[in-house]
Amino acid sequence: MTALRSLLVAVVLVALAACASLPARPAGGMVTDLTDDVAAVSQVGLGPEFDTAAKRLEVQQRAWKVIAERYYDPRLNGVDWAGLREKYRPRVVAAKSDAELYLALKGMVRELKDSHTRVVTPRESVDHRRFAALATGASLSVIDDQLAVVDVDADSPAARAGIVRGDVVLAVDSHRFDAAFLAAARDLPLTGEDLASPEAQPARPDEAARFSQLRAVRRLLQRAPDEPARAQRLLIARDGSTFEATVRAEPLVRPPTVTAGVLPSGVAVMTLNRFSVRNRRDVERALRSVEGSRALVLDLRGNGGGDYSQFVWLVRQFLPEPREVMTQLTRAGDETWERPVRLTPGDRPYLKRIAVLTDRRSGSASELTAVALLEQRDALIVGESTCGCVVGVSWEYVLPGGGGVRVSETGFRSARGRRMEGEPLVPALYVPPAVADLRAGRDRALEAAERALLEAP
């Protein structure tokens, strides 16, 4: 124990004497120091950058320090950041593989309880930049104490296995997700082990319970960093019978898309799956195509956000006059600096009634858009509470071996003083999903939004 303490002290002194800055790459877009075929981190051994305890502790210190110095909130969300460094040092020292080291670093950063600040492997950094994720293509949610499939990506492992919306997942391999499991998971606390649960706790009790249940499912099914996908056997219930489906996660690329159309009632619907400047012209054409509609439903369900500049551009298309829509919070030392975000209208703004559809997967730029339209255009928010994941990441600070630390260097407060990060937006019309509607292809949230827009004076 004495030797370990001496080693820790020596490494800390060296790290503190080192230059505070780390090399950085932009948080989005392709970069020159990483290639699409970058190798996954080792699951069984340590690379030369991490092959001694001293090297691993120095990497931890670098990750810890860049967050301590650059995170937008100098209070670090009120957590004992120095204490968390100490808590995770034994795991860093004991790591027997690159994956175990990254797992320890991710756990430390996860306890900051920030939706965007994280440690990524080189492979995860590349996948993020090309809109890819290792997934089966089946999006899950807990509905009425059942683990239900709410969406299935086309041409995904789940789709090829015959899984459809409204299916109920009873088990994955040896993990059974029955009523007893989900009932016990209603009050599961958030910990550093929940690597895939960045969402904030919803305010509504029923949504909070469903969130805790889904977090318990994710905790059982999550993989170690860069762990190769393996075949999973799912037990599915549908129409009173059960069947088995075998799926293996694969890298699914979800490029930014937009669809638009006008319902028979004259209400238009425009759906965005991501905020990206790459399809700005497509979004502009979609807006032009619905100019003659009676009202507009902007569907941001399942949209986790994206480019901040695209949020700015999109909101401008709905403003009647220059408005201050948000305040950016940035940091200088121990102080937080505030900068108002004032936007001018686009050339042909859409000024008719608006409703915005949201769910628990609506995050970041989606939430900024929903709140801005709520406050500036009295937009009607319909569906489920949002993620509560609203901060800005501009840079990824490079760690030895090519991984990175993505730090939230910008926070947001709405024009009416609403704190964005950690506080999900609660819809005015709460329309939770139902398994029967998913099976029937019925969209009650869209129906409620359309009805409310038509009935508005």
C-alpha positions as CSV (number, residue, x, y, z in Angstrom):
1,M,0.0,0.0,0.0
2,T,2.9,2.4,0.8
3,A,4.5,1.7,-2.6
4,L,1.2,2.4,-4.3
5,R,0.8,5.7,-2.5
6,S,4.3,6.7,-3.4
7,L,3.6,5.9,-7.0
8,L,0.4,7.9,-7.0
9,V,2.1,11.0,-5.4
10,A,4.9,10.8,-8.0
11,V,2.6,10.6,-10.9
12,V,0.4,13.4,-9.7
13,L,3.4,15.7,-9.2
14,V,4.7,15.0,-12.7
15,A,1.2,15.5,-14.2
16,L,0.7,18.8,-12.4
17,A,4.0,20.0,-13.7
18,A,3.1,19.1,-17.2
19,C,1.6,21.5,-19.7
20,A,-2.1,22.0,-18.9
21,S,-3.2,21.9,-22.5
22,L,-3.8,18.7,-24.5
23,P,-3.8,18.4,-28.3
24,A,-7.3,18.8,-29.6
25,R,-9.4,17.8,-32.6
26,P,-12.8,19.2,-33.6
27,A,-15.7,17.5,-31.9
28,G,-17.5,16.9,-35.2
29,G,-16.5,16.2,-38.8
30,M,-13.7,14.0,-40.1
31,V,-10.1,14.5,-38.8
32,T,-6.7,13.6,-40.2
33,D,-5.3,11.8,-37.2
34,L,-7.9,9.1,-37.2
35,T,-8.9,6.8,-40.1
36,D,-12.2,5.0,-40.7
37,D,-10.5,1.6,-40.1
38,V,-8.8,2.6,-36.8
39,A,-8.4,-0.5,-34.6
40,A,-10.6,-1.2,-31.6
41,V,-8.9,-1.1,-28.2
42,S,-7.6,-4.4,-26.9
43,Q,-9.9,-6.4,-24.6
44,V,-7.1,-8.7,-23.4
45,G,-3.9,-6.6,-23.1
46,L,-2.3,-3.2,-22.6
47,G,-0.9,-1.2,-25.4
48,P,2.5,0.6,-25.1
49,E,0.7,3.9,-24.0
50,F,-0.9,2.1,-21.0
51,D,1.5,-0.7,-20.1
52,T,2.6,0.6,-16.7
53,A,0.6,1.8,-13.8
54,A,2.4,5.2,-14.0
55,K,1.3,5.7,-17.6
56,R,-2.3,4.8,-16.8
57,L,-2.4,7.1,-13.9
58,E,-1.0,9.9,-16.0
59,V,-3.7,9.3,-18.6
60,Q,-6.3,9.5,-15.9
61,Q,-4.8,12.7,-14.6
62,R,-4.8,14.3,-18.0
63,A,-8.5,13.4,-18.6
64,W,-9.4,14.6,-15.1
65,K,-7.5,17.9,-15.4
66,V,-8.8,18.9,-18.8
67,I,-12.4,18.6,-17.4
68,A,-11.4,20.4,-14.2
69,E,-10.1,23.3,-16.2
70,R,-12.5,23.5,-19.2
71,Y,-15.9,22.3,-18.0
72,Y,-18.4,25.2,-18.3
73,D,-19.5,25.0,-14.7
74,P,-16.5,25.8,-12.3
75,R,-18.4,24.0,-9.6
76,L,-18.3,20.8,-11.6
77,N,-22.1,20.2,-11.1
78,G,-21.4,20.1,-7.3
79,V,-19.7,16.8,-7.4
80,D,-16.4,16.1,-5.5
81,W,-14.3,15.9,-8.7
82,A,-11.1,15.4,-6.8
83,G,-12.7,12.7,-4.7
84,L,-13.8,10.9,-7.9
85,R,-10.3,10.9,-9.2
86,E,-9.2,9.2,-6.0
87,K,-12.1,6.7,-6.2
88,Y,-11.2,5.5,-9.6
89,R,-7.4,5.4,-9.2
90,P,-7.3,1.8,-7.9
91,R,-9.3,0.7,-11.0
92,V,-6.9,2.6,-13.3
93,V,-3.9,0.9,-11.7
94,A,-5.5,-2.5,-11.7
95,A,-6.6,-2.4,-15.4
96,K,-5.3,-5.4,-17.3
97,S,-6.4,-4.2,-20.8
98,D,-7.0,-1.1,-22.8
99,A,-10.7,-1.7,-22.5
100,E,-10.6,-2.0,-18.7
101,L,-8.7,1.3,-18.5
102,Y,-11.3,3.1,-20.7
103,L,-14.0,1.6,-18.7
104,A,-12.5,3.1,-15.5
105,L,-12.1,6.5,-17.2
106,K,-15.6,6.4,-18.5
107,G,-17.0,5.6,-15.1
108,M,-15.2,8.5,-13.5
109,V,-16.4,11.0,-16.1
110,R,-20.0,9.5,-16.0
111,E,-20.3,10.4,-12.3
112,L,-20.1,14.1,-13.3
113,K,-23.7,13.5,-14.5
114,D,-23.2,15.5,-17.7
115,S,-24.8,14.3,-20.8
116,H,-22.1,15.1,-23.3
117,T,-18.8,15.0,-21.3
118,R,-17.2,11.6,-21.9
119,V,-14.1,9.7,-22.7
120,V,-14.1,8.0,-26.1
121,T,-11.9,5.3,-27.6
122,P,-10.4,6.1,-31.1
123,R,-13.0,3.8,-32.6
124,E,-15.9,5.5,-30.8
125,S,-14.5,8.9,-32.0
126,V,-14.5,7.8,-35.6
127,D,-18.0,6.2,-35.4
128,H,-19.4,9.4,-33.9
129,R,-18.1,11.4,-36.8
130,R,-19.7,9.2,-39.4
131,F,-23.1,9.0,-37.6
132,A,-22.5,5.3,-36.9
133,A,-23.2,3.2,-33.8
134,L,-22.8,-0.5,-33.1
135,A,-26.5,-1.5,-32.7
136,T,-29.1,-4.0,-33.6
137,G,-31.5,-1.4,-35.0
138,A,-34.3,-2.0,-32.4
139,S,-35.0,1.0,-30.1
140,L,-36.5,-0.1,-26.8
141,S,-38.7,1.5,-24.2
142,V,-40.6,0.4,-21.2
143,I,-44.3,0.7,-21.7
144,D,-46.8,-0.6,-19.1
145,D,-44.1,-2.7,-17.4
146,Q,-43.2,-4.3,-20.7
147,L,-39.9,-3.9,-22.6
148,A,-41.3,-2.9,-26.0
149,V,-39.8,-2.2,-29.4
150,V,-40.7,1.3,-30.4
151,D,-38.7,1.6,-33.6
152,V,-36.8,-0.6,-36.0
153,D,-34.2,0.7,-38.5
154,A,-34.6,-0.4,-42.0
155,D,-32.0,-3.0,-43.2
156,S,-30.8,-3.6,-39.7
157,P,-30.1,-6.9,-37.9
158,A,-33.4,-6.5,-36.0
159,A,-35.4,-5.9,-39.2
160,R,-33.8,-8.8,-40.9
161,A,-34.6,-11.0,-37.9
162,G,-38.3,-10.1,-38.3
163,I,-38.6,-7.8,-35.3
164,V,-41.3,-5.1,-35.7
165,R,-42.6,-2.2,-33.7
166,G,-44.8,-3.3,-30.9
167,D,-43.0,-6.5,-30.2
168,V,-42.3,-7.2,-26.5
169,V,-38.9,-8.4,-25.5
170,L,-39.2,-11.0,-22.7
171,A,-35.5,-12.0,-22.6
172,V,-32.1,-11.4,-24.1
173,D,-29.9,-14.5,-23.7
174,S,-30.1,-15.4,-20.0
175,H,-31.5,-12.0,-18.9
176,R,-35.2,-12.1,-18.4
177,F,-37.1,-8.9,-18.5
178,D,-40.3,-10.0,-16.9
179,A,-42.7,-8.0,-14.7
180,A,-40.7,-9.0,-11.5
181,F,-37.5,-7.6,-13.0
182,L,-39.1,-4.4,-14.2
183,A,-40.9,-3.8,-10.9
184,A,-37.7,-4.1,-9.0
185,A,-36.0,-1.7,-11.3
186,R,-38.4,1.2,-10.8
187,D,-36.1,3.0,-8.3
188,L,-32.7,2.0,-9.6
189,P,-30.1,4.8,-8.9
190,L,-27.8,6.2,-11.6
191,T,-24.1,5.3,-11.1
192,G,-20.9,5.5,-13.0
193,E,-21.6,2.0,-14.4
194,D,-24.4,3.3,-16.5
195,L,-22.3,4.1,-19.6
196,A,-25.2,4.4,-22.0
197,S,-27.7,6.4,-19.9
198,P,-27.0,10.1,-20.3
199,E,-30.6,11.2,-19.9
200,A,-31.7,13.2,-16.9
201,Q,-34.4,12.0,-14.6
202,P,-37.9,13.0,-15.8
203,A,-40.1,15.0,-13.5
204,R,-43.3,13.0,-14.1
205,P,-43.4,10.0,-11.7
206,D,-44.5,7.6,-14.3
207,E,-41.8,8.7,-16.8
208,A,-39.2,8.5,-14.0
209,A,-40.2,4.9,-13.2
210,R,-40.0,3.9,-16.9
211,F,-36.6,5.6,-17.2
212,S,-35.2,3.7,-14.2
213,Q,-36.6,0.4,-15.6
214,L,-35.0,1.1,-19.0
215,R,-31.7,2.0,-17.3
216,A,-31.7,-1.4,-15.6
217,V,-32.1,-3.1,-18.9
218,R,-29.3,-1.1,-20.5
219,R,-27.0,-1.8,-17.6
220,L,-27.4,-5.6,-18.2
221,L,-26.9,-5.3,-22.0
222,Q,-24.1,-2.7,-22.2
223,R,-20.8,-3.8,-23.7
224,A,-17.2,-2.9,-22.6
225,P,-15.6,-0.2,-24.8
226,D,-15.0,-1.5,-28.3
227,E,-16.1,-5.0,-27.3
228,P,-16.9,-7.1,-30.4
229,A,-20.5,-7.7,-31.0
230,R,-21.8,-11.2,-30.4
231,A,-25.0,-12.9,-31.4
232,Q,-27.9,-12.4,-29.0
233,R,-30.9,-14.6,-28.7
234,L,-34.1,-12.6,-28.0
235,L,-37.4,-14.1,-26.8
236,I,-40.2,-12.0,-28.4
237,A,-43.9,-11.9,-27.6
238,R,-46.4,-11.0,-30.3
239,D,-50.1,-11.5,-30.6
240,G,-50.3,-13.9,-27.7
241,S,-47.4,-16.1,-28.9
242,T,-43.7,-16.1,-28.5
243,F,-40.7,-16.8,-30.8
244,E,-37.0,-16.5,-30.8
245,A,-34.9,-14.1,-32.9
246,T,-31.1,-14.0,-33.2
247,V,-29.4,-10.7,-33.8
248,R,-25.9,-9.4,-33.9
249,A,-25.2,-5.7,-33.5
250,E,-23.3,-4.1,-36.4
251,P,-22.2,-0.5,-37.2
252,L,-25.4,1.3,-38.4
253,V,-24.9,4.6,-40.1
254,R,-27.8,7.0,-39.6
255,P,-27.1,10.0,-41.9
256,P,-29.2,13.2,-41.4
257,T,-32.5,13.0,-43.1
258,V,-35.7,15.1,-43.4
259,T,-39.2,14.2,-44.6
260,A,-42.1,16.5,-45.1
261,G,-45.7,16.3,-46.1
262,V,-49.2,17.7,-45.6
263,L,-52.0,15.8,-44.0
264,P,-55.6,15.8,-45.4
265,S,-56.5,18.3,-42.7
266,G,-54.0,20.8,-44.1
267,V,-51.6,20.4,-41.2
268,A,-48.0,19.7,-42.3
269,V,-45.6,17.3,-40.7
270,M,-41.8,17.7,-41.0
271,T,-39.5,15.1,-39.4
272,L,-35.8,15.6,-38.6
273,N,-33.7,12.7,-37.4
274,R,-30.6,14.8,-36.7
275,F,-29.3,18.4,-36.8
276,S,-26.6,18.7,-39.5
277,V,-25.4,21.4,-41.9
278,R,-24.9,18.5,-44.4
279,N,-28.6,18.4,-45.3
280,R,-29.5,22.0,-44.7
281,R,-30.6,22.4,-48.4
282,D,-32.9,19.4,-47.9
283,V,-34.4,21.0,-44.8
284,E,-34.9,24.3,-46.6
285,R,-36.7,22.5,-49.5
286,A,-38.9,20.7,-47.0
287,L,-39.9,24.0,-45.4
288,R,-40.7,25.5,-48.7
289,S,-42.8,22.5,-49.6
290,V,-45.1,23.1,-46.6
291,E,-45.4,26.9,-46.8
292,G,-49.1,26.7,-47.8
293,S,-50.1,24.5,-44.9
294,R,-52.5,25.5,-42.1
295,A,-50.1,24.7,-39.4
296,L,-46.9,22.6,-38.8
297,V,-46.0,19.7,-36.6
298,L,-42.2,19.5,-36.2
299,D,-41.4,15.9,-35.3
300,L,-38.1,15.7,-33.2
301,R,-38.8,12.3,-31.6
302,G,-35.7,10.2,-31.7
303,N,-33.5,13.2,-32.7
304,G,-30.5,13.3,-30.4
305,G,-29.3,16.7,-31.7
306,G,-26.2,17.5,-33.7
307,D,-24.8,20.8,-35.1
308,Y,-25.5,23.9,-33.0
309,S,-25.3,26.0,-36.1
310,Q,-28.1,24.0,-37.6
311,F,-30.3,24.8,-34.6
312,V,-29.5,28.5,-35.0
313,W,-30.4,28.3,-38.7
314,L,-33.6,26.3,-38.2
315,V,-35.0,28.5,-35.4
316,R,-34.5,31.6,-37.6
317,Q,-36.9,30.1,-40.1
318,F,-39.7,30.5,-37.5
319,L,-39.0,34.0,-36.1
320,P,-41.2,37.0,-36.9
321,E,-38.6,39.5,-35.8
322,P,-35.2,39.6,-34.1
323,R,-35.3,37.8,-30.8
324,E,-33.0,36.8,-28.0
325,V,-33.7,33.1,-27.8
326,M,-31.0,31.7,-25.5
327,T,-28.0,32.5,-23.3
328,Q,-24.7,30.7,-23.7
329,L,-22.7,30.0,-20.5
330,T,-19.0,29.6,-20.8
331,R,-16.2,29.6,-18.3
332,A,-13.1,31.8,-17.6
333,G,-11.2,30.4,-14.6
334,D,-13.6,30.3,-11.7
335,E,-16.2,32.5,-13.3
336,T,-19.0,31.8,-15.7
337,W,-19.5,34.2,-18.7
338,E,-22.8,34.8,-20.3
339,R,-23.4,35.6,-24.0
340,P,-26.9,36.2,-25.3
341,V,-27.9,34.4,-28.5
342,R,-29.8,36.9,-30.6
343,L,-31.3,35.6,-33.9
344,T,-32.8,37.4,-36.9
345,P,-35.6,35.9,-39.0
346,G,-34.8,33.9,-42.2
347,D,-35.8,35.2,-45.6
348,R,-39.2,33.5,-45.6
349,P,-40.1,32.5,-42.1
350,Y,-43.0,30.1,-41.3
351,L,-45.3,32.1,-39.0
352,K,-48.3,29.8,-38.7
353,R,-49.1,27.7,-35.7
354,I,-46.5,25.1,-34.6
355,A,-46.4,22.0,-32.5
356,V,-43.3,20.1,-31.6
357,L,-43.3,16.3,-31.0
358,T,-40.7,15.1,-28.4
359,D,-39.7,11.9,-26.6
360,R,-37.0,10.7,-24.3
361,R,-34.6,10.5,-27.2
362,S,-35.0,14.1,-28.1
363,G,-31.8,15.8,-26.9
364,S,-29.3,18.6,-27.3
365,A,-30.2,20.7,-30.4
366,S,-33.7,19.2,-30.5
367,E,-34.3,20.5,-27.0
368,L,-32.9,23.9,-27.8
369,T,-35.2,24.1,-30.7
370,A,-38.3,22.9,-28.8
371,V,-37.7,25.4,-25.9
372,A,-36.9,28.3,-28.3
373,L,-40.1,27.7,-30.3
374,L,-42.1,27.3,-27.1
375,E,-40.9,30.6,-25.7
376,Q,-40.7,32.6,-28.9
377,R,-43.6,31.2,-30.9
378,D,-45.8,29.7,-28.2
379,A,-45.3,26.3,-29.9
380,L,-47.2,23.4,-28.4
381,I,-45.0,20.6,-27.1
382,V,-46.6,17.2,-27.4
383,G,-45.5,13.6,-26.6
384,E,-43.0,12.7,-23.8
385,S,-40.4,14.6,-21.8
386,T,-37.1,15.2,-23.5
387,C,-33.7,13.9,-22.5
388,G,-32.5,17.0,-20.5
389,C,-29.2,16.7,-22.4
390,V,-28.3,20.3,-23.5
391,V,-24.6,21.4,-23.5
392,G,-22.1,22.2,-26.2
393,V,-19.0,20.3,-27.1
394,S,-16.6,22.0,-29.6
395,W,-13.4,20.1,-29.0
396,E,-12.2,16.5,-28.3
397,Y,-8.9,16.6,-26.3
398,V,-6.6,13.8,-27.5
399,L,-5.3,11.2,-25.1
400,P,-2.3,8.9,-25.6
401,G,-3.3,6.2,-28.0
402,G,-5.7,8.4,-30.0
403,G,-8.7,8.3,-27.7
404,G,-10.2,11.6,-26.5
405,V,-12.0,13.6,-23.8
406,R,-15.1,15.4,-25.0
407,V,-15.8,18.3,-22.6
408,S,-18.9,20.4,-22.3
409,E,-17.5,23.9,-22.5
410,T,-20.8,25.6,-23.2
411,G,-24.0,25.5,-21.1
412,F,-27.4,27.1,-22.0
413,R,-30.1,29.0,-20.3
414,S,-33.3,29.8,-22.1
415,A,-34.6,33.4,-22.7
416,R,-37.0,32.9,-19.9
417,G,-34.4,31.7,-17.5
418,R,-34.9,27.9,-17.9
419,R,-31.8,25.8,-17.1
420,M,-31.4,23.3,-20.0
421,E,-28.9,20.6,-18.9
422,G,-30.4,18.1,-16.5
423,E,-33.9,19.4,-16.7
424,P,-36.1,17.6,-19.3
425,L,-38.7,19.6,-21.1
426,V,-42.2,18.4,-20.0
427,P,-44.8,18.5,-22.8
428,A,-48.0,20.5,-22.5
429,L,-49.8,17.5,-24.0
430,Y,-48.4,14.3,-22.5
431,V,-49.1,11.4,-24.8
432,P,-47.2,8.3,-23.7
433,P,-46.8,5.4,-26.1
434,A,-49.0,2.3,-26.0
435,V,-48.0,-1.2,-27.2
436,A,-51.3,-1.6,-29.0
437,D,-50.8,1.6,-30.9
438,L,-47.3,0.6,-31.9
439,R,-48.6,-2.7,-33.2
440,A,-51.4,-1.0,-35.1
441,G,-49.2,1.7,-36.6
442,R,-51.2,4.4,-34.8
443,D,-49.4,7.7,-33.8
444,R,-51.5,9.2,-31.0
445,A,-49.0,12.0,-30.3
446,L,-49.2,13.2,-33.9
447,E,-53.0,12.9,-33.8
448,A,-53.1,15.0,-30.6
449,A,-50.9,17.6,-32.0
450,E,-52.9,17.8,-35.2
451,R,-56.2,18.1,-33.3
452,A,-54.8,20.8,-31.0
453,L,-53.5,22.9,-33.9
454,L,-56.8,22.7,-35.7
455,E,-58.8,23.6,-32.6
456,A,-56.6,26.6,-31.7
457,P,-58.2,30.0,-32.2
